[in-house]
Amino acid sequence: MDCFISNEGIDIDDNDNEIHPKFVIDNGLEFYCSGQLIEDVVLNTIHQKDEDKTKVTIGQLVISLDFYLQNDNFLTIE
């Protein structure tokens, strides 16, 4: 599966319709989430888990992102 990551997100027009980035439309891609959202989830996970960033695994970041995409909310890590 190909993946394209961009800091561009979707815009919303006056009628509440989503406007996807031009690259996504031009290449027939499906918009899944923005780079900014991924960054927010990563930073939230690091902040909750460990301030020095050394104890957060890729697996934990994937779980946190998956949780956010399914629940529109950050995962609480204990």
N, C-alpha and C positions, 0 to 999 in steps of 0.2 A: 504494500500500500504506500502510495506517495503521500508526502506531507509537506505543506507549505506553511511556514510560520512568519507572521508579520505583526508589527505593532499596531497596524490598522485594525480598528474594530468596526462594528456595524454602526451606522447612523440610523436615526429614526426620523422620518419625514413628518410633515404636519398632519398626516392621516394615520399616524402610528404604524406605518409600513417600514420594514427593515430595508436599509440600503446597504448592500454588501460592498466590500472593496472591489474596485475595477478589475484587479488581477483575478479575483475569485470568479467573477462573472465571465470575463474574457476566456478563462481556461476551463469553464464548466466544473468548477470545484464546489464542494460543499463546505460552507462555513461552519466550523465547530466551536472555536473560541479564539479570543484575541491573545496576542503575546502579552498584553498588559494584564489580562486575567491570569495567565500562567505565572507571571511575575508576582502578582498579588498573592496567589496561593503559595508559591515557594517562600516568599517573605513571611507570610503568616505562619507557615509550618516551622520555619527556622526560629521565628520569635517564640513560638510555643515550646519547641523542643530543646533548643540549645542556642544560646547567644553566640557561641564561637563557631557555629556552622559545621563542626566536625562530626557530630553524631547523627546528622540527618542523612538517611540513605535515599538513593534513587527510588527504591521501592516505597518508602514512606511518602515521597513527593508524588508518586503516581497514585497512591491510595488517596492522598489529600485532594489531588486534582479530580480524580474520578468522583469522589464524594461531592465536591463542589458542583461539578457538572450535572450530577443527578439530583442534588438537593438545593442548589442555589444558595448555599450557605457553607461557611468554613467548617472543617472538621475540628472538633475539640479533641486535643491530644492530652492525655493524662499521664 
